[in-house]
Amino acid sequence: MSSKGFPENLVGQQGTRVELKIAHGSLRIRSSGTARCYLGTAERLRDHEGFVDTGDIVELREGRYYFIGRRGGIINVGGLKVHPEEIEAVINRHPEVRMSLVRGRKNSITGAIVVADVVLREKLDPATQRSVEVRQEILRACREKLPQHKVPAAIRFVPVLDLSSAGKTVRHYA
């Protein structure tokens, strides 16, 4: 069985093919090939030590770094940071969910609230009892696994989500 994330001892090792460091919670990498194939000057991507900020936010827990989200996608709920990917991971564990997209929606009291668009494995008529049950099951799982400010205020079942040519969910940051 493989563990998620990566071991803490990989960070700060020098002289390896790929060097890692964490700065302000963000993963930085340096290698001979880092940013080599980008258009324009790769030097613009590198810091003064030659590291490139990946934009991946990581968190150290029990000797391992875990990916918790991307810098540009953070939702601010009443001053608390919410990484959509963390919530999507909980939602996507439901057996009837194919994929999800979590985003913030403006709110006059908290600044933003968390909402989720969910694609189910099989289409459910929104008027059926099973549709209501699946929504309740997803919310129950979120309440069990996440702090209250991360639980979606609304879940909308959608037929599809926008995907990039690489098959990743397209995120529209405001």
Secondary structure, DSSP 8 states (H G I E B T S, - for coil): ---SSEEGGGBT--SSSEEEEEETTEEEEEETTTTTTSSS-GGGTB-TTS-EEEEEEEEEETTEEEEEEEGGG-EEETTEEE-HHHHHHHHHTSTTEEEEEEEEEEETTTEEEEEEEEEESS---TTSHHHHHHHHHHHHHHHHHS-GGGS-SEEEE-S---B-TTS-B-----
